[in-house]
Amino acid sequence: MDRRPALLALALATCLLPSLAPAATPYRSAQQILEAAPDRDWRTPDPANLLYMDLPAGRVIIELAPQFAPRHVANIQTFAHEHFWDGTSIYRSQDNFVVQFGDADADDAAKARPMGSAQKKLPAEFERATAGLKVSPLPDPDGWASRTGFVDGFPVGQDTKDGRTWLAHCYGALGAGRNNDEDSSVGAELYVVTGQSPRQLDRNITVVGRVLKGMELLSAVPRGPAPMGFYADPQQRTPITAIRRASDVPTAERTPIQVLRTDSKTFADTVEARRNRVDDFYKRPAGHIDLCNIPVPVR
């Protein structure tokens, strides 16, 4: 018996069935992706590496990066533990650049605050070897580095030829002020980037951490006069009530905080959602994103 007509009929019927190919995945905004993130994609920072900077307007929370600047971070932890910054001030606010804080009289030996048991001399820690770092790279080119990405929530640049990695001067970066000599910083005078990312400073200053929460308190500090934003009148300075390690603060007084893991799928998806926005507002997706335009979410 010839079965070819039956097989032909079956083939024709199959062609008439609706397509079973999966539909295109609908676009989700970065916020929608974050709202669906599992708890495993969030991390709780080590309280020994968190600083609470208490200002009259509220609390700024800073995460330190010992994997990039171990000597500076250790000194900063000592300064905080010994209350070096309590009662000091933000004495500089330069428009579209930084706020700087610490001992405004540090250059006057007769008035300078004692540094306690902190180290009085440190090596520059502008960069470190890439070996041993787990980097979540970005796909787009960068004008300041051969590759960029994130390490434990910190934006980094990399030189893939010489195997070096450094913390980038993005908005919210915390750096250690220095003089002309590269090893002239000890972590007593610090600054936070409050303007457009000054990436030309990368590999020229030791970056020690970044602000996790409270940037609005620093970016709203009144600007000082040209050219560099140092206040001529001490009354214009913003007083600092205290800077403490979170580990030195009683548990009940700590601010609960978690940071999205930058090695998670959730973070990769949020980056891509920002990189190629296809919502009703955007008519032409950029298909590109800059390292310093990627916020690392906290909750």
ChimeraX attribute file (.defattr): number of C-alpha atoms within 10 A of each C-alpha:
attribute: neighborCount
match mode: 1-to-1
recipient: residues
	/A:1	3
	/A:2	6
	/A:3	7
	/A:4	9
	/A:5	9
	/A:6	10
	/A:7	11
	/A:8	11
	/A:9	11
	/A:10	11
	/A:11	11
	/A:12	11
	/A:13	10
	/A:14	11
	/A:15	10
	/A:16	8
	/A:17	8
	/A:18	7
	/A:19	9
	/A:20	6
	/A:21	6
	/A:22	6
	/A:23	7
	/A:24	6
	/A:25	6
	/A:26	7
	/A:27	13
	/A:28	15
	/A:29	18
	/A:30	17
	/A:31	12
	/A:32	12
	/A:33	16
	/A:34	17
	/A:35	10
	/A:36	9
	/A:37	16
	/A:38	9
	/A:39	9
	/A:40	9
	/A:41	17
	/A:42	20
	/A:43	16
	/A:44	13
	/A:45	15
	/A:46	11
	/A:47	17
	/A:48	14
	/A:49	19
	/A:50	23
	/A:51	27
	/A:52	24
	/A:53	21
	/A:54	18
	/A:55	18
	/A:56	10
	/A:57	10
	/A:58	12
	/A:59	19
	/A:60	19
	/A:61	22
	/A:62	24
	/A:63	25
	/A:64	28
	/A:65	22
	/A:66	14
	/A:67	14
	/A:68	23
	/A:69	22
	/A:70	14
	/A:71	19
	/A:72	29
	/A:73	22
	/A:74	17
	/A:75	21
	/A:76	27
	/A:77	21
	/A:78	20
	/A:79	23
	/A:80	22
	/A:81	16
	/A:82	17
	/A:83	16
	/A:84	22
	/A:85	22
	/A:86	19
	/A:87	13
	/A:88	20
	/A:89	21
	/A:90	24
	/A:91	23
	/A:92	26
	/A:93	30
	/A:94	22
	/A:95	20
	/A:96	14
	/A:97	19
	/A:98	28
	/A:99	26
	/A:100	25
	/A:101	23
	/A:102	23
	/A:103	21
	/A:104	20
	/A:105	12
	/A:106	14
	/A:107	10
	/A:108	9
	/A:109	9
	/A:110	8
	/A:111	11
	/A:112	12
	/A:113	17
	/A:114	10
	/A:115	15
	/A:116	12
	/A:117	10
	/A:118	19
	/A:119	16
	/A:120	13
	/A:121	14
	/A:122	15
	/A:123	14
	/A:124	22
	/A:125	22
	/A:126	20
	/A:127	22
	/A:128	17
	/A:129	14
	/A:130	16
	/A:131	9
	/A:132	7
	/A:133	14
	/A:134	12
	/A:135	20
	/A:136	19
	/A:137	19
	/A:138	18
	/A:139	14
	/A:140	15
	/A:141	14
	/A:142	14
	/A:143	9
	/A:144	14
	/A:145	17
	/A:146	13
	/A:147	19
	/A:148	29
	/A:149	24
	/A:150	23
	/A:151	20
	/A:152	18
	/A:153	23
	/A:154	21
	/A:155	25
	/A:156	24
	/A:157	25
	/A:158	24
	/A:159	16
	/A:160	13
	/A:161	7
	/A:162	9
	/A:163	11
	/A:164	15
	/A:165	26
	/A:166	25
	/A:167	32
	/A:168	30
	/A:169	27
	/A:170	25
	/A:171	23
	/A:172	25
	/A:173	24
	/A:174	27
	/A:175	25
	/A:176	24
	/A:177	20
	/A:178	19
	/A:179	9
	/A:180	7
	/A:181	8
	/A:182	15
	/A:183	16
	/A:184	16
	/A:185	24
	/A:186	23
	/A:187	29
	/A:188	22
	/A:189	18
	/A:190	22
	/A:191	22
	/A:192	27
	/A:193	26
	/A:194	24
	/A:195	16
	/A:196	14
	/A:197	20
	/A:198	16
	/A:199	17
	/A:200	11
	/A:201	14
	/A:202	20
	/A:203	20
	/A:204	14
	/A:205	22
	/A:206	29
	/A:207	32
	/A:208	27
	/A:209	26
	/A:210	26
	/A:211	20
	/A:212	23
	/A:213	18
	/A:214	17
	/A:215	19
	/A:216	11
	/A:217	14
	/A:218	22
	/A:219	21
	/A:220	10
	/A:221	18
	/A:222	17
	/A:223	19
	/A:224	20
	/A:225	14
	/A:226	11
	/A:227	8
	/A:228	14
	/A:229	19
	/A:230	21
	/A:231	19
	/A:232	12
	/A:233	9
	/A:234	13
	/A:235	9
	/A:236	17
	/A:237	21
	/A:238	20
	/A:239	18
	/A:240	18
	/A:241	17
	/A:242	20
	/A:243	25
	/A:244	26
	/A:245	25
	/A:246	24
	/A:247	16
	/A:248	15
	/A:249	14
	/A:250	8
	/A:251	11
	/A:252	7
	/A:253	8
	/A:254	13
	/A:255	12
	/A:256	10
	/A:257	14
	/A:258	16
	/A:259	17
	/A:260	22
	/A:261	22
	/A:262	25
	/A:263	17
	/A:264	14
	/A:265	13
	/A:266	21
	/A:267	25
	/A:268	15
	/A:269	16
	/A:270	21
	/A:271	21
	/A:272	18
	/A:273	21
	/A:274	18
	/A:275	18
	/A:276	17
	/A:277	19
	/A:278	17
	/A:279	13
	/A:280	6
	/A:281	7
	/A:282	10
	/A:283	9
	/A:284	10
	/A:285	13
	/A:286	12
	/A:287	13
	/A:288	15
	/A:289	18
	/A:290	15
	/A:291	23
	/A:292	18
	/A:293	13
	/A:294	17
	/A:295	16
	/A:296	17
	/A:297	18
	/A:298	14
	/A:299	11
